[in-house]
């Protein structure tokens, strides 16, 4: 989900031709022929795509899909899990070519351009749409809404937590954090300084926090009372250049000046900071971003890893993150069967099973049951304390916006820009791009 890139799309030129062919087929059908083929019998197979996480999680995902097949014996799912970059390359080319998966797995981080180019079916036109979403939380559903249409349905939301290495906390003499009550940013920084180790030559040998794919500056800006944009969904204006926005950027910059997080270029080289969860396993990072998508892996392999909520500023906790879900290809010949899968995945019992190995459920009743089924069980209070702070991350057809902001934030972390300069630069470049 973390690696955004610029992508272009085309409108579907085959729509008019498809309509003409359909009209012709209806005329032929009305006349009838002696050698007309019989209707297809047997189960219908729909194609389904998602990005791969780990072999273990992919296997759990496939087992979940088997549950759908068991409940719908006339529908089979041909699933494909691909590495992150390979998956999005395939989604890009197949949606443009009209041969996409019947059911397309989506991260909200990449959804806007697909929605704007109308490559997916409008789910509001499907049978019993209102009944299908009646138990879902409005916020996650709204993430996949676009111009009064519903081009995808969420299956879960990505709620970031702080994972920590219990062994490193113990070695530093630092008490384990409260799992359900967010600490203040100041308290977090004081704790983090005790978890940063520097050798005799001044080289840092252990960092307190590997921020990884956590866009923490957006949350800090919001918790200071500001906002990056007038709206995170299809923004029209950058609004970060305010006293509140600058204060949030200053909070973020302090993580670098206090050596709480690794230097930007060291993060980018990624030599020993091998991803969020893996960085905790190196013994060189005390804390890193994790989430429910990691829980099964942690339970199986890393009992020395705990979790607690991200720190808050004042009384406010805000977590900008994403949602994951599914769309149905507008060119699919099996939209009815694909829609049956989307309706199935939103049912409470199936949301519970999904949440056991992946994201936070979007179904309200499944969310209430979370403390009863989450593994490790002790992670439940942290997750429940964090879910209300979830806010959808940036969703825009101007995909260069996120990239440009990221480059400026990197220079802020390097100390090349002050918070004031960074805010002004983001506003200038961002508004110029949005005005195009």
N, C-alpha and C positions, 0 to 999 in steps of 0.2 A: 504493500500500500504506500510505501514511503517514497518510491522513486518516480516522481512525476516527470513527464517529458512532453515536448511539443508534438501534437498530432493533428493531422488534417483529415477531413472527411469530404465525401461528395454526397449530394442528394441522390436519391434512388431514381435513375432515369427509367427503370423498367416498370414503374407503377402503371403508366398509361397503357403500355403494351400488354401488361398482365391483365388489365381490365378488358381489353379487346379480345384477348385469348379466352378469358372467362366467358364473355358474352357468346363467342363462337361455340364454346363447349356446351353452353346451355341450349343453343339451338340444335346442335347435334344430338344431345341427350333427349330432347323433346321428340325428335324424329324416330330415334331408336334404330338399331341394326341387328341383323340376325346373329352376327358373330361378336356382339358386344361382350367384353370380358366381365366376369362376375366380380362382385365387390371383394376387396381384400379381406381375407379371414385371418384369424389369429391375432396375437398381441401386436400392438403398435410400438415401435421403438423410437424413442426421442433421444436426441443427442444433448449432452449436458457438459458444460465446461467450468473449471475452477482453477485457481492457481495452487500449486503444491506448497505445502508447509514442511512437514516431515513425513517420511514413510508411515510412521505410526499414526499421525493425525489423518493422513490420506486414507488409511485403512479404516479408521473410525468413521470418516465421512462416508466411505463406500458402504459400510455397514448400515449407516443411517438411511442411505438411498435404498438399500435392500428392504428396509422397513416399508418404504413407499411401494415398492414392487409387490410386497406381500399383501398390502392393503388394496392394491390395484392390479390384479393379475393380468389384466388386458393391456397393461402399459409396462414396457421395459425401458430402462435408462442405460444408454451407452455413455459412460462417464469418461472424462479425460482430465487428468491433472497435469499441468505443465509448470515449469519454473516461471517465476514472476514475470520477467521480461518477455520470455517466449510466449506466455499466455496472452499478454496485452498486445503483442505483435500480431498474434493470430486473430484476436478479437477485432483489431483494427482492419486487417485485410479481409476477413470474412464478412464483416458487416458491410464493408464497402462493396464487396463482390456479390452480396446477396446470398451467400452460402454459410451463414453463421450457425452456431449451435442453435437448436430449438430453444434451449434454456441457457441463457448467458449469465454466468456469475459476474457480479459487478461490485466494485469498490466505489463509494461515493466520490472518492478523490478523482476519478477519471470519468464520471458519468455525464457531465454537462454537455460535452460536444456530441456524444452519442444521442442524447435526448434532443438537442437542438437540430440534429440532422434526421430525426424521425426514423431511425433504423429499427426501433422497437415498437411493439404493439401497445396501444393505449389500453391499459388494464381496466379502466373505468367502463369500457364497452364490453367487458367479459361478463359471463353469466354470474349473477349473485355477487357482484363486486362488493357491495355494501356489507353483505353477510360475511364475506371473507375477511374483511378488515375490522369487524366489529370489536374484536378483542385486542387489537393491536394499539400500541401507544401512538398518539397522533404525531409526536415529534419525529420518530424514525420514519414513519410513513411519509411525512412531509419532505424529508430529505430527498426522496426520489420523485417528488412531484415537480412538474415543469410546465409552465404556461397553461394551467388548468387541466393538464393531462397527467396521467400516472403511468410512467414508462417502466417502472420497476417496483418491486416489493421488497422491503427489508426482511432479512432473516435474522439479523442480530446487529448489535451496536458494539463498537470497539471502545471500551472504557479503559484508559491507561491508568496503571497503578505504579507505585515505586516498589520494585523488587529489591531485596537486600540480602547480602551474604552474612548469615548469622555468625559464621566463624570469624569474619573480619571485624564485625561489631564487638564480639567478645574479646578479641585480641587487642582492640583499641580501648577497651573498658567503657564502651558506649552501650547504654541500655537499649533494648529493643523498643522501637516506637509503638505507640498505641495503634492497634490495628483498625480502629473504627473512628477515631477522632483526628481530623487533620491538624497538624501542627502549623504554627505560623511560619512564614518565610524566614523571619529572623531566627527563630529557634532551629529551623532546618539548616540554615547556614552555619550556625554555631556548632551543631552536631556534625555537619559535613567537614568542617575544618579539622575536627579530631580524627576524621577518617582519611585524611590526605597525608601521605607519608613522603618525606623528602630526605634523600641521602646526604652524606657529608659534602658532596660536590654540588649540591643544589638541584639535583635531578629528581623529579617526582617519580616515585616507584609505585605508588598506589594512589589513584584518584578516588574521590568520594562518589562521584556521579558520572556515568556515561549517558548523556542525554539521548544519543541515538536518534531515533525517528520521532522523538517527542518535541513538537513545535511549542516549546514552553513559553516562548515570548508572547504568543497570542493570548494565552491564558493569563499571564502576568499583566498584560495591558488591560484586559477585561477586568481583572480583579482590582486594578487601580482606578477603575471607573471609565476607562477609555474603550476604544474599539479600533481594530485594524481597518474595517470597512463599514459603510452604511448598512450593508447586509452581507453576511457570509455566503448566502445563496444568491447568485447572480448580482454581485455588487455593481453599483454605478459610480461610486466615489470612494476614494481612500480617505480615511478620517483619523489616521494614527498621529498626525502632527498636532498634538494637543498636550497640555501639561500632564494629563493623565497617561496619554500614550507614551510620552517621553519618560515618565516615571517607570512605566512597565519595562521599557527598553533598558533603562538604567539598572533595574533589578536583574535583568537577564545578563547584561554586561558584567555585573559584579560576580557572577558565577565563574567568569574567566579570570578576572583580576584577583580574586581570592583563591584561584587554583583549585576550585571545587570540581570543575570539569576539565577534560583534556583540551589542549589547544585545538582550534578548528582544523588546522592542517594535519595534525596527528590523528584526529578523528577521521578525516577523509582518507588518509593512507590506510587506515583500518588494518594495521598489521597485527596488533594483539587485542584490539577492541573488536572482536569478531561478532558484531551484532549485539542486540540487547541482552537476551538471556545468556548467550554464550559468554558475554563479557563478564558476567557475574561468576561464571565457572572458572575463569582464568586466575582468580585470586588477586587480581590487580585492580579491580573495581568493586567498591563496596555497595553501590546502588546503581540500578538501571531501570529503564522502562520495561514493564511486563504487563500482561493482561490475561484475561480468561482464555485466550487462544493458546497460552503457554501452560495452563494449569495441569493438563494431563502429563505433559513432559516433565514439569517440576515434580509432580507426585511420584512419577516413575523413577526419576533419575537424580533429583536434587532436593532431598529433605532438609538441607541446610539453607534453603532460600525461603524467606518470608516476604510478606507484602504489607504496605501501609498506604494511605491516601497521599496524593500529591499535596504539597503545602499550600496554604491559603494566605491571602493578604487581607488583614482585618478580619471581618466576619464572612468574607466571600470566598467560595471555591468555584472555579470555572474550569472545565476541561473541554477544550476543543479537540474533537476527534472525528472519526468517520463511522459510516454504517456500511454493512455489506448486504447484498441482496441479489435478486434475480430479475432478469428481464426476459421477455419472449421475443424472438426475432420476428419482425414484421413480414419476413418472407417465409416463415415456417409453414409447412404443410400440416403441422400437427399442433396448432395453437390450442385446440380444445384439450389435448392430452397434457400439453405443457402447463396450461392453466390449472389443470387438476393437481399437478405437482405443487404449484405455488399455493393453492388453497390448502393442500395437505400440510405443507411446511408451517403454515400459520396457526395450526391447531395447537391447543395448549400442550397436549401430551407429546407432540412432535417437537415443539419448541423446547420442552424440558430435555428431551433426548439430545437435541442439537447443542443446548447450552452445557451439557455435561462434558463436551470436548472442544467447544468453540466459543463464540461470542455471547454477550449478554442477550437474553431473549427479548424480543419486541412485544410478545404477548404479555399483557398485564398480569394474568393469572399465573403464568409460568414464572414471571419475575417474583411474585409473592412466595412461590415454592422454592426459590433458589437456595435458601439456607438448608433445606432438607436434602438437596441432591448434589450441591457443589463439592468438588474434590480438588484440592484438600479442603476439608470442612472449615478449617480455621480461616480460610480466605473469604468466606461468605460475608462477614461483617464489613471488611474493607470494601468489597464490591458494592454492597448495599449503601454504604456511606458515600460512595463515589458516583453512582448512577445518576442521582438527581442533579449533579453538576455538569452532566454531558451537554455539549452544544455541538451542532453539526459544523464541521470544518468547511473550508472554502470550496464552493461549487460554482465554477464559471467556465464559459467557453473560451475566455482569455487565459489559456493555460500558461502563457508566458508570464502572467502576473505572479503566480506562485514561485516560479523559477527566479524572476528578477528580485522579488522580495527576499528569497533565500540567499541570493548572492550578497545583498546589502546587509542582511543579518550576519552573514559570515564575516564581512569586514568589520562589523560592530564587535563581534567576538574576537577578532584579531587585534582590536584596538586601533584600527585605521580610521574609524569614525567614532565620534561622540554620539550619545543617544540623540542629541538635538540634530546633529548632521544626518544620522540614519533616518530619523523621522521625516526630515525635509526631503531626503533623497527618495524614500519610499513613496511619499506623497507625489513628488514631481513625476517620477517614472510611472507610478501606478495610474495616476489620473490621465497621463498622456496615452497610456495603453488602453484604458477603459473608454477614452473618447474616440478611439479609432472606429 
